[in-house]
Amino acid sequence: VLYKEDLGTGTPTPVTPEIERVKRNQEHISSVLYKEDLGTGTPTPVTPEVERVKRNQEHISSVLYKENVGTGTPTPVTPEMERAKRNQEICSSVLYKENIGKATPTPVTPEMERVKRNQEIISSVLYKENVGKVTPTPITPEMERVKRNQEIISSVLYKENLGRATPTPITPEMERVRRNQEQISSVL
């Protein structure tokens, strides 16, 4: 609501090919326009595979999963079922504090102190507290190489200084992979 307040006059930018490309992409992505200019579809035959997928979708469906449920057969409560039920009650985030008995205090052992210190060191809140003096290290060629690699990998800088691309011919292998992807696609 407030993002348009104190909005001054803008500087008009020329419509560049890049802006047109982005606009076209936005129209393609738009959830409102995705059905515009929709031609007539080509009906596909109902194959056994399509029927299998349809049946699986009905089984998975959260709406249909209780339809056609028959009468159940009661099973006796076994010790294993009681154990699982107790475990569920112990794990329950609602019931975990119910029926708490008296606790037995345990002495603080050196191992517990060591773990506690490690947790404080690992803590994302405390890791900058009590920072002492540091010794500067010289920038080595290895550090320079790693820094350059990080800049190349960086998701922000990966398009900077982009050279011309060389088109590659579409090989039979690429065609095969493309067809497989179309078959796998959840849209098609």
Phi and psi restraints in degrees (value plus and minus 20) as a CYANA .aco file:
   2 LEU   PHI    -111.8   -71.8
   2 LEU   PSI     -21.1    18.9
   3 TYR   PHI     -90.6   -50.6
   3 TYR   PSI     -36.3     3.7
   4 LYS   PHI    -116.9   -76.9
   4 LYS   PSI     -21.4    18.6
   5 GLU   PHI     -88.2   -48.2
   5 GLU   PSI     130.8   170.8
   6 ASP   PHI      33.9    73.9
   6 ASP   PSI      18.7    58.7
   7 LEU   PHI    -110.3   -70.3
   7 LEU   PSI      97.2   137.2
   8 GLY   PHI    -102.7   -62.7
   8 GLY   PSI    -192.8  -152.8
   9 THR   PHI     -99.4   -59.4
   9 THR   PSI     114.8   154.8
  10 GLY   PHI    -107.1   -67.1
  10 GLY   PSI     145.3   185.3
  11 THR   PHI    -115.6   -75.6
  11 THR   PSI      99.7   139.7
  12 PRO   PHI     -86.5   -46.5
  12 PRO   PSI     118.1   158.1
  13 THR   PHI    -126.8   -86.8
  13 THR   PSI     124.1   164.1
  14 PRO   PHI     -88.0   -48.0
  14 PRO   PSI     128.7   168.7
  15 VAL   PHI     -99.3   -59.3
  15 VAL   PSI      86.0   126.0
  16 THR   PHI    -114.2   -74.2
  16 THR   PSI     144.6   184.6
  17 PRO   PHI     -76.9   -36.9
  17 PRO   PSI     -54.0   -14.0
  18 GLU   PHI     -85.0   -45.0
  18 GLU   PSI     -62.6   -22.6
  19 ILE   PHI     -84.3   -44.3
  19 ILE   PSI     -61.4   -21.4
  20 GLU   PHI     -82.6   -42.6
  20 GLU   PSI     -60.3   -20.3
  21 ARG   PHI     -82.4   -42.4
  21 ARG   PSI     -64.9   -24.9
  22 VAL   PHI     -83.1   -43.1
  22 VAL   PSI     -61.1   -21.1
  23 LYS   PHI     -81.3   -41.3
  23 LYS   PSI     -64.3   -24.3
  24 ARG   PHI     -81.7   -41.7
  24 ARG   PSI     -63.2   -23.2
  25 ASN   PHI     -81.6   -41.6
  25 ASN   PSI     -61.3   -21.3
  26 GLN   PHI     -82.1   -42.1
  26 GLN   PSI     -58.5   -18.5
  27 GLU   PHI     -86.6   -46.6
  27 GLU   PSI     -57.4   -17.4
  28 HIS   PHI     -87.7   -47.7
  28 HIS   PSI     -58.0   -18.0
  29 ILE   PHI     -96.7   -56.7
  29 ILE   PSI     -47.3    -7.3
  30 SER   PHI     -70.5   -30.5
  30 SER   PSI     112.0   152.0
  31 SER   PHI     -96.0   -56.0
  31 SER   PSI     -33.2     6.8
  32 VAL   PHI    -108.1   -68.1
  32 VAL   PSI     -61.7   -21.7
  33 LEU   PHI    -109.8   -69.8
  33 LEU   PSI     -21.6    18.4
  34 TYR   PHI     -87.3   -47.3
  34 TYR   PSI     -36.7     3.3
  35 LYS   PHI    -120.2   -80.2
  35 LYS   PSI     -24.0    16.0
  36 GLU   PHI     -89.1   -49.1
  36 GLU   PSI     132.3   172.3
  37 ASP   PHI      34.1    74.1
  37 ASP   PSI      17.8    57.8
  38 LEU   PHI    -107.0   -67.0
  38 LEU   PSI     100.2   140.2
  39 GLY   PHI     -99.4   -59.4
  39 GLY   PSI    -196.6  -156.6
  40 THR   PHI     -99.4   -59.4
  40 THR   PSI     119.6   159.6
  41 GLY   PHI    -104.0   -64.0
  41 GLY   PSI     142.8   182.8
  42 THR   PHI    -118.2   -78.2
  42 THR   PSI      99.2   139.2
  43 PRO   PHI     -87.1   -47.1
  43 PRO   PSI     119.7   159.7
  44 THR   PHI    -125.5   -85.5
  44 THR   PSI     124.9   164.9
  45 PRO   PHI     -87.9   -47.9
  45 PRO   PSI     128.6   168.6
  46 VAL   PHI    -101.6   -61.6
  46 VAL   PSI      84.0   124.0
  47 THR   PHI    -112.4   -72.4
  47 THR   PSI     145.2   185.2
  48 PRO   PHI     -77.3   -37.3
  48 PRO   PSI     -54.1   -14.1
  49 GLU   PHI     -84.9   -44.9
  49 GLU   PSI     -61.8   -21.8
  50 VAL   PHI     -83.5   -43.5
  50 VAL   PSI     -61.8   -21.8
  51 GLU   PHI     -83.7   -43.7
  51 GLU   PSI     -60.0   -20.0
  52 ARG   PHI     -81.7   -41.7
  52 ARG   PSI     -65.4   -25.4
  53 VAL   PHI     -83.1   -43.1
  53 VAL   PSI     -60.9   -20.9
  54 LYS   PHI     -81.0   -41.0
  54 LYS   PSI     -65.0   -25.0
  55 ARG   PHI     -81.2   -41.2
  55 ARG   PSI     -63.0   -23.0
  56 ASN   PHI     -81.7   -41.7
  56 ASN   PSI     -60.8   -20.8
  57 GLN   PHI     -82.6   -42.6
  57 GLN   PSI     -58.5   -18.5
  58 GLU   PHI     -86.5   -46.5
  58 GLU   PSI     -56.9   -16.9
  59 HIS   PHI     -87.3   -47.3
  59 HIS   PSI     -58.5   -18.5
  60 ILE   PHI     -95.6   -55.6
  60 ILE   PSI     -47.7    -7.7
  61 SER   PHI     -72.1   -32.1
  61 SER   PSI     112.0   152.0
  62 SER   PHI     -95.4   -55.4
  62 SER   PSI     -34.4     5.6
  63 VAL   PHI    -107.0   -67.0
  63 VAL   PSI     -62.1   -22.1
  64 LEU   PHI    -111.1   -71.1
  64 LEU   PSI     -23.3    16.7
  65 TYR   PHI     -85.8   -45.8
  65 TYR   PSI     -37.4     2.6
  66 LYS   PHI    -121.8   -81.8
  66 LYS   PSI     -23.0    17.0
  67 GLU   PHI     -91.4   -51.4
  67 GLU   PSI     131.0   171.0
  68 ASN   PHI      35.1    75.1
  68 ASN   PSI      16.3    56.3
  69 VAL   PHI    -104.0   -64.0
  69 VAL   PSI     105.8   145.8
  70 GLY   PHI    -102.1   -62.1
  70 GLY   PSI    -193.9  -153.9
  71 THR   PHI     -97.8   -57.8
  71 THR   PSI     120.4   160.4
  72 GLY   PHI    -106.4   -66.4
  72 GLY   PSI     139.9   179.9
  73 THR   PHI    -122.7   -82.7
  73 THR   PSI      99.3   139.3
  74 PRO   PHI     -87.1   -47.1
  74 PRO   PSI     121.1   161.1
  75 THR   PHI    -132.5   -92.5
  75 THR   PSI     126.1   166.1
  76 PRO   PHI     -89.1   -49.1
  76 PRO   PSI     129.9   169.9
  77 VAL   PHI     -97.7   -57.7
  77 VAL   PSI      92.7   132.7
  78 THR   PHI    -112.3   -72.3
  78 THR   PSI     143.0   183.0
  79 PRO   PHI     -77.8   -37.8
  79 PRO   PSI     -54.8   -14.8
  80 GLU   PHI     -84.3   -44.3
  80 GLU   PSI     -60.6   -20.6
  81 MET   PHI     -86.0   -46.0
  81 MET   PSI     -60.1   -20.1
  82 GLU   PHI     -83.3   -43.3
  82 GLU   PSI     -60.4   -20.4
  83 ARG   PHI     -82.5   -42.5
  83 ARG   PSI     -64.0   -24.0
  84 ALA   PHI     -83.7   -43.7
  84 ALA   PSI     -59.8   -19.8
  85 LYS   PHI     -84.1   -44.1
  85 LYS   PSI     -63.8   -23.8
  86 ARG   PHI     -81.1   -41.1
  86 ARG   PSI     -63.0   -23.0
  87 ASN   PHI     -81.4   -41.4
  87 ASN   PSI     -60.3   -20.3
  88 GLN   PHI     -83.5   -43.5
  88 GLN   PSI     -59.7   -19.7
  89 GLU   PHI     -86.6   -46.6
  89 GLU   PSI     -56.7   -16.7
  90 ILE   PHI     -86.8   -46.8
  90 ILE   PSI     -61.3   -21.3
  91 CYS   PHI     -94.9   -54.9
  91 CYS   PSI     -41.2    -1.2
  92 SER   PHI     -76.4   -36.4
  92 SER   PSI     112.0   152.0
  93 SER   PHI     -93.4   -53.4
  93 SER   PSI     -36.4     3.6
  94 VAL   PHI    -108.2   -68.2
  94 VAL   PSI     -62.5   -22.5
  95 LEU   PHI    -113.9   -73.9
  95 LEU   PSI     -19.6    20.4
  96 TYR   PHI     -86.9   -46.9
  96 TYR   PSI     -36.5     3.5
  97 LYS   PHI    -122.4   -82.4
  97 LYS   PSI     -22.9    17.1
  98 GLU   PHI     -93.9   -53.9
  98 GLU   PSI     129.9   169.9
  99 ASN   PHI      33.3    73.3
  99 ASN   PSI      25.6    65.6
 100 ILE   PHI    -100.9   -60.9
 100 ILE   PSI     106.8   146.8
 101 GLY   PHI    -109.7   -69.7
 101 GLY   PSI    -191.6  -151.6
 102 LYS   PHI     -93.2   -53.2
 102 LYS   PSI     120.1   160.1
 103 ALA   PHI    -115.8   -75.8
 103 ALA   PSI     133.3   173.3
 104 THR   PHI    -122.3   -82.3
 104 THR   PSI      97.9   137.9
 105 PRO   PHI     -86.9   -46.9
 105 PRO   PSI     121.2   161.2
 106 THR   PHI    -128.4   -88.4
 106 THR   PSI     124.4   164.4
 107 PRO   PHI     -90.0   -50.0
 107 PRO   PSI     130.3   170.3
 108 VAL   PHI     -99.7   -59.7
 108 VAL   PSI      91.8   131.8
 109 THR   PHI    -111.5   -71.5
 109 THR   PSI     141.6   181.6
 110 PRO   PHI     -77.1   -37.1
 110 PRO   PSI     -55.1   -15.1
 111 GLU   PHI     -84.1   -44.1
 111 GLU   PSI     -61.1   -21.1
 112 MET   PHI     -85.2   -45.2
 112 MET   PSI     -59.4   -19.4
 113 GLU   PHI     -84.2   -44.2
 113 GLU   PSI     -59.9   -19.9
 114 ARG   PHI     -82.8   -42.8
 114 ARG   PSI     -64.6   -24.6
 115 VAL   PHI     -82.9   -42.9
 115 VAL   PSI     -62.3   -22.3
 116 LYS   PHI     -81.7   -41.7
 116 LYS   PSI     -63.4   -23.4
 117 ARG   PHI     -81.9   -41.9
 117 ARG   PSI     -62.9   -22.9
 118 ASN   PHI     -81.7   -41.7
 118 ASN   PSI     -60.0   -20.0
 119 GLN   PHI     -84.5   -44.5
 119 GLN   PSI     -57.9   -17.9
 120 GLU   PHI     -86.7   -46.7
 120 GLU   PSI     -56.5   -16.5
 121 ILE   PHI     -87.7   -47.7
 121 ILE   PSI     -61.3   -21.3
 122 ILE   PHI     -92.3   -52.3
 122 ILE   PSI     -46.8    -6.8
 123 SER   PHI     -71.1   -31.1
 123 SER   PSI     111.1   151.1
 124 SER   PHI     -93.4   -53.4
 124 SER   PSI     -35.6     4.4
 125 VAL   PHI    -105.4   -65.4
 125 VAL   PSI     -62.0   -22.0
 126 LEU   PHI    -114.4   -74.4
 126 LEU   PSI     -20.1    19.9
 127 TYR   PHI     -87.3   -47.3
 127 TYR   PSI     -37.7     2.3
 128 LYS   PHI    -120.7   -80.7
 128 LYS   PSI     -25.0    15.0
 129 GLU   PHI     -93.3   -53.3
 129 GLU   PSI     129.4   169.4
 130 ASN   PHI      33.8    73.8
 130 ASN   PSI      24.1    64.1
 131 VAL   PHI     -98.1   -58.1
 131 VAL   PSI     104.5   144.5
 132 GLY   PHI    -104.6   -64.6
 132 GLY   PSI    -188.5  -148.5
 133 LYS   PHI     -92.4   -52.4
 133 LYS   PSI     126.2   166.2
 134 VAL   PHI    -136.0   -96.0
 134 VAL   PSI     137.6   177.6
 135 THR   PHI    -122.6   -82.6
 135 THR   PSI      99.5   139.5
 136 PRO   PHI     -87.0   -47.0
 136 PRO   PSI     121.9   161.9
 137 THR   PHI    -127.5   -87.5
 137 THR   PSI     122.8   162.8
 138 PRO   PHI     -88.7   -48.7
 138 PRO   PSI     130.2   170.2
 139 ILE   PHI    -100.8   -60.8
 139 ILE   PSI      92.2   132.2
 140 THR   PHI    -109.6   -69.6
 140 THR   PSI     143.3   183.3
 141 PRO   PHI     -77.6   -37.6
 141 PRO   PSI     -54.0   -14.0
 142 GLU   PHI     -84.4   -44.4
 142 GLU   PSI     -61.7   -21.7
 143 MET   PHI     -84.9   -44.9
 143 MET   PSI     -58.8   -18.8
 144 GLU   PHI     -81.3   -41.3
 144 GLU   PSI     -63.7   -23.7
 145 ARG   PHI     -82.4   -42.4
 145 ARG   PSI     -65.2   -25.2
 146 VAL   PHI     -83.0   -43.0
 146 VAL   PSI     -60.5   -20.5
 147 LYS   PHI     -83.2   -43.2
 147 LYS   PSI     -62.9   -22.9
 148 ARG   PHI     -82.5   -42.5
 148 ARG   PSI     -62.9   -22.9
 149 ASN   PHI     -81.7   -41.7
 149 ASN   PSI     -60.3   -20.3
 150 GLN   PHI     -84.0   -44.0
 150 GLN   PSI     -58.2   -18.2
 151 GLU   PHI     -86.6   -46.6
 151 GLU   PSI     -56.4   -16.4
 152 ILE   PHI     -87.7   -47.7
 152 ILE   PSI     -60.7   -20.7
 153 ILE   PHI     -93.5   -53.5
 153 ILE   PSI     -46.8    -6.8
 154 SER   PHI     -70.4   -30.4
 154 SER   PSI     112.5   152.5
 155 SER   PHI     -91.7   -51.7
 155 SER   PSI     -34.3     5.7
 156 VAL   PHI    -106.0   -66.0
 156 VAL   PSI     -61.7   -21.7
 157 LEU   PHI    -113.9   -73.9
 157 LEU   PSI     -16.8    23.2
 158 TYR   PHI     -88.1   -48.1
 158 TYR   PSI     -36.7     3.3
 159 LYS   PHI    -119.9   -79.9
 159 LYS   PSI     -26.4    13.6
 160 GLU   PHI     -89.0   -49.0
 160 GLU   PSI     126.5   166.5
 161 ASN   PHI      33.3    73.3
 161 ASN   PSI      26.5    66.5
 162 LEU   PHI    -101.9   -61.9
 162 LEU   PSI     103.4   143.4
 163 GLY   PHI    -103.5   -63.5
 163 GLY   PSI    -197.9  -157.9
 164 ARG   PHI     -94.5   -54.5
 164 ARG   PSI     121.7   161.7
 165 ALA   PHI    -110.2   -70.2
 165 ALA   PSI     130.8   170.8
 166 THR   PHI    -123.2   -83.2
 166 THR   PSI      99.8   139.8
 167 PRO   PHI     -87.1   -47.1
 167 PRO   PSI     121.9   161.9
 168 THR   PHI    -128.5   -88.5
 168 THR   PSI     122.3   162.3
 169 PRO   PHI     -88.9   -48.9
 169 PRO   PSI     130.1   170.1
 170 ILE   PHI    -100.5   -60.5
 170 ILE   PSI      94.4   134.4
 171 THR   PHI    -108.8   -68.8
 171 THR   PSI     142.7   182.7
 172 PRO   PHI     -77.8   -37.8
 172 PRO   PSI     -54.1   -14.1
 173 GLU   PHI     -84.3   -44.3
 173 GLU   PSI     -62.1   -22.1
 174 MET   PHI     -85.1   -45.1
 174 MET   PSI     -59.4   -19.4
 175 GLU   PHI     -80.8   -40.8
 175 GLU   PSI     -63.6   -23.6
 176 ARG   PHI     -81.7   -41.7
 176 ARG   PSI     -65.4   -25.4
 177 VAL   PHI     -83.4   -43.4
 177 VAL   PSI     -61.1   -21.1
 178 ARG   PHI     -82.5   -42.5
 178 ARG   PSI     -63.5   -23.5
 179 ARG   PHI     -83.1   -43.1
 179 ARG   PSI     -61.5   -21.5
 180 ASN   PHI     -81.8   -41.8
 180 ASN   PSI     -61.5   -21.5
 181 GLN   PHI     -83.4   -43.4
 181 GLN   PSI     -59.3   -19.3
 182 GLU   PHI     -84.7   -44.7
 182 GLU   PSI     -56.3   -16.3
 183 GLN   PHI     -90.4   -50.4
 183 GLN   PSI     -54.2   -14.2
 184 ILE   PHI     -97.7   -57.7
 184 ILE   PSI     -47.4    -7.4
 185 SER   PHI     -71.8   -31.8
 185 SER   PSI     113.8   153.8
 186 SER   PHI     -97.2   -57.2
 186 SER   PSI     -34.1     5.9
 187 VAL   PHI     -99.5   -59.5
 187 VAL   PSI     -63.0   -23.0
